Amino acid sequence: MNPLTRHRKLLENKKVERWYENLKARSQVTSDIYLRNFGLWLEYLHLDPESVITMARDHFDDFKGSVSDVIRGLEKKGTMGASISTGIKPMISYLKFYNVSVKLGINIRNENRNLKAEKEVIPGKDELAKALRMATIRERVSISLMAFSGLRPEVLGNIDGSDGLVIGDIPDLRIMDGKVNYDHVPVQINVRPELSKIRTAYFTFLGPEGSEYLKEYLESRIASGETLKMNTPIIMPVEKQSLDKKNRFLLTTLLLRRIKGTIVKAGFEWRPYIFRIYFGTNLDSAEAKGLISHPWRQFIMGHKGDIEETYTKREGKIEEGREQYSKCLDYIETTEHGKPQADVKRGVMIEMLSLLLGYTQDKIDQLDLDNMSNEDFHNLIKKGLLGNITENGTRQKIVSEKDIEHYMNQGYEVFTTLPSGKIVMKLPS
């Protein structure tokens, strides 16, 4: 469900609509977040879009008093100061748009501190590797693009599901005869202006480990019958969807919810955004060792540089960026730098056989994984899952996402997600 549904009715007010469209002209994400928070503050103050202007302009003391009371109430409830400060900005923005400039002068406890972030510990390689092992094949790619390429989650699928990263944004990627190959590794990933937080295009890279996960994911979709085109989303919604009824791309909120589920499954309590922080922190370490320059570090993170960077200034220096990124792989990837892609692929196959089918090492050793095609491997996984369901009677079921809640109410748990997007659920042992 679109996270803005609750406050969409505000757009029926012409004043709100004009303010919203003005914000949207610069950033869809900002306009939607501001609309939601503006709606919350109207509820806190028991005002509407018209009366908040009147009260702030003509009865400022009463307005300031009401705002102060709400802030103190939120503090007592334990709301972080940074969240309160961020949440009130949209209302100030709305008033300013209608020429009502207010200076509240109200202090907020810990306004400039993100207490949760301060307590966060950046994952180590072993912890990230565990999360990747516990992830479904799709979530493994999502995490990789954040942890190994530094992409913001909104790049993979934006807030309303109308846009996101597509096949054509990866110029090194080639699809022939159902197989995915790369012209170069690390693989170049282009972030279009409409997906970039800084509203200008930039590019980053994906190393051998992440590119192998991407290859596995895309080839599994091809094997299931999907035709991949230049405008095909890299990260697909869970189910095949009708474009006239649902979103073509996975919404940011749903993407983060899936990643959070993987984090919890792996036994951690991180925020999903920790994976981009992991990338940035490890680039800092590589920069300290002189492996990557500060301007390149800023550029591939999608930051504005000390001196304004433009895409054209970097466009002719792709190989330079690839070389600098490559030097950082020891700090970023969980596998050994320079390890053959075949070894990475074999490791992924072993993890899937172990986690999904419960194969022992002796049973895995009986398989010729080195010479097994991706299609044969996917068929093996599919056959094994279906076999488990047959053997266990009704202890396992393959369902659509919309039926998950129904079966959870009957005691079933989510077991895994198939390449087709269907969900395997099982009864606890």
ChimeraX attribute file (.defattr): number of C-alpha atoms within 10 A of each C-alpha:
attribute: neighborCount
match mode: 1-to-1
recipient: residues
	/A:1	9
	/A:2	14
	/A:3	16
	/A:4	16
	/A:5	9
	/A:6	11
	/A:7	15
	/A:8	15
	/A:9	11
	/A:10	18
	/A:11	15
	/A:12	9
	/A:13	12
	/A:14	11
	/A:15	15
	/A:16	19
	/A:17	15
	/A:18	14
	/A:19	19
	/A:20	20
	/A:21	15
	/A:22	13
	/A:23	19
	/A:24	15
	/A:25	10
	/A:26	14
	/A:27	17
	/A:28	19
	/A:29	16
	/A:30	16
	/A:31	18
	/A:32	21
	/A:33	15
	/A:34	23
	/A:35	23
	/A:36	19
	/A:37	20
	/A:38	24
	/A:39	21
	/A:40	17
	/A:41	20
	/A:42	15
	/A:43	11
	/A:44	14
	/A:45	14
	/A:46	11
	/A:47	14
	/A:48	14
	/A:49	18
	/A:50	11
	/A:51	12
	/A:52	20
	/A:53	20
	/A:54	14
	/A:55	15
	/A:56	18
	/A:57	16
	/A:58	12
	/A:59	12
	/A:60	15
	/A:61	13
	/A:62	12
	/A:63	19
	/A:64	18
	/A:65	13
	/A:66	14
	/A:67	18
	/A:68	17
	/A:69	13
	/A:70	16
	/A:71	22
	/A:72	15
	/A:73	12
	/A:74	15
	/A:75	16
	/A:76	10
	/A:77	9
	/A:78	8
	/A:79	13
	/A:80	20
	/A:81	21
	/A:82	16
	/A:83	15
	/A:84	20
	/A:85	17
	/A:86	13
	/A:87	18
	/A:88	17
	/A:89	15
	/A:90	21
	/A:91	21
	/A:92	17
	/A:93	18
	/A:94	24
	/A:95	20
	/A:96	14
	/A:97	15
	/A:98	11
	/A:99	11
	/A:100	16
	/A:101	14
	/A:102	15
	/A:103	9
	/A:104	14
	/A:105	8
	/A:106	11
	/A:107	12
	/A:108	16
	/A:109	15
	/A:110	15
	/A:111	15
	/A:112	13
	/A:113	13
	/A:114	13
	/A:115	13
	/A:116	10
	/A:117	12
	/A:118	8
	/A:119	8
	/A:120	12
	/A:121	10
	/A:122	17
	/A:123	16
	/A:124	13
	/A:125	15
	/A:126	11
	/A:127	15
	/A:128	21
	/A:129	16
	/A:130	18
	/A:131	23
	/A:132	24
	/A:133	18
	/A:134	22
	/A:135	24
	/A:136	22
	/A:137	22
	/A:138	26
	/A:139	23
	/A:140	20
	/A:141	25
	/A:142	26
	/A:143	27
	/A:144	26
	/A:145	28
	/A:146	25
	/A:147	25
	/A:148	28
	/A:149	26
	/A:150	24
	/A:151	27
	/A:152	22
	/A:153	23
	/A:154	23
	/A:155	21
	/A:156	27
	/A:157	29
	/A:158	23
	/A:159	26
	/A:160	21
	/A:161	20
	/A:162	13
	/A:163	20
	/A:164	28
	/A:165	23
	/A:166	23
	/A:167	20
	/A:168	17
	/A:169	20
	/A:170	21
	/A:171	15
	/A:172	16
	/A:173	19
	/A:174	13
	/A:175	16
	/A:176	7
	/A:177	6
	/A:178	18
	/A:179	16
	/A:180	17
	/A:181	15
	/A:182	16
	/A:183	11
	/A:184	14
	/A:185	17
	/A:186	21
	/A:187	21
	/A:188	24
	/A:189	24
	/A:190	20
	/A:191	25
	/A:192	17
	/A:193	13
	/A:194	17
	/A:195	24
	/A:196	19
	/A:197	21
	/A:198	14
	/A:199	14
	/A:200	17
	/A:201	18
	/A:202	24
	/A:203	22
	/A:204	26
	/A:205	24
	/A:206	27
	/A:207	24
	/A:208	23
	/A:209	27
	/A:210	27
	/A:211	23
	/A:212	20
	/A:213	21
	/A:214	23
	/A:215	19
	/A:216	22
	/A:217	21
	/A:218	25
	/A:219	21
	/A:220	24
	/A:221	19
	/A:222	20
	/A:223	18
	/A:224	14
	/A:225	11
	/A:226	15
	/A:227	10
	/A:228	17
	/A:229	11
	/A:230	12
	/A:231	12
	/A:232	18
	/A:233	21
	/A:234	25
	/A:235	23
	/A:236	22
	/A:237	20
	/A:238	22
	/A:239	14
	/A:240	14
	/A:241	13
	/A:242	9
	/A:243	9
	/A:244	7
	/A:245	7
	/A:246	14
	/A:247	18
	/A:248	22
	/A:249	27
	/A:250	27
	/A:251	26
	/A:252	22
	/A:253	19
	/A:254	18
	/A:255	24
	/A:256	20
	/A:257	13
	/A:258	18
	/A:259	23
	/A:260	19
	/A:261	16
	/A:262	23
	/A:263	21
	/A:264	14
	/A:265	14
	/A:266	18
	/A:267	13
	/A:268	15
	/A:269	11
	/A:270	17
	/A:271	15
	/A:272	20
	/A:273	18
	/A:274	18
	/A:275	26
	/A:276	22
	/A:277	17
	/A:278	23
	/A:279	23
	/A:280	22
	/A:281	15
	/A:282	22
	/A:283	25
	/A:284	19
	/A:285	15
	/A:286	22
	/A:287	17
	/A:288	12
	/A:289	11
	/A:290	13
	/A:291	17
	/A:292	21
	/A:293	18
	/A:294	15
	/A:295	15
	/A:296	19
	/A:297	21
	/A:298	16
	/A:299	20
	/A:300	21
	/A:301	20
	/A:302	22
	/A:303	18
	/A:304	15
	/A:305	14
	/A:306	9
	/A:307	7
	/A:308	7
	/A:309	16
	/A:310	14
	/A:311	13
	/A:312	10
	/A:313	8
	/A:314	16
	/A:315	13
	/A:316	10
	/A:317	10
	/A:318	14
	/A:319	13
	/A:320	12
	/A:321	22
	/A:322	19
	/A:323	13
	/A:324	19
	/A:325	25
	/A:326	21
	/A:327	15
	/A:328	22
	/A:329	23
	/A:330	14
	/A:331	19
	/A:332	26
	/A:333	22
	/A:334	19
	/A:335	19
	/A:336	12
	/A:337	17
	/A:338	11
	/A:339	11
	/A:340	12
	/A:341	13
	/A:342	12
	/A:343	13
	/A:344	17
	/A:345	19
	/A:346	14
	/A:347	14
	/A:348	19
	/A:349	20
	/A:350	17
	/A:351	17
	/A:352	19
	/A:353	19
	/A:354	15
	/A:355	14
	/A:356	17
	/A:357	17
	/A:358	12
	/A:359	16
	/A:360	11
	/A:361	11
	/A:362	8
	/A:363	11
	/A:364	14
	/A:365	11
	/A:366	8
	/A:367	10
	/A:368	9
	/A:369	18
	/A:370	11
	/A:371	8
	/A:372	12
	/A:373	11
	/A:374	19
	/A:375	16
	/A:376	13
	/A:377	15
	/A:378	21
	/A:379	15
	/A:380	14
	/A:381	18
	/A:382	16
	/A:383	13
	/A:384	17
	/A:385	19
	/A:386	16
	/A:387	13
	/A:388	15
	/A:389	18
	/A:390	13
	/A:391	10
	/A:392	13
	/A:393	10
	/A:394	10
	/A:395	15
	/A:396	22
	/A:397	24
	/A:398	20
	/A:399	16
	/A:400	15
	/A:401	15
	/A:402	10
	/A:403	11
	/A:404	17
	/A:405	12
	/A:406	11
	/A:407	16
	/A:408	14
	/A:409	9
	/A:410	9
	/A:411	12
	/A:412	19
	/A:413	18
	/A:414	18
	/A:415	18
	/A:416	20
	/A:417	22
	/A:418	20
	/A:419	21
	/A:420	16
	/A:421	18
	/A:422	17
	/A:423	22
	/A:424	22
	/A:425	22
	/A:426	21
	/A:427	17
	/A:428	11
	/A:429	4
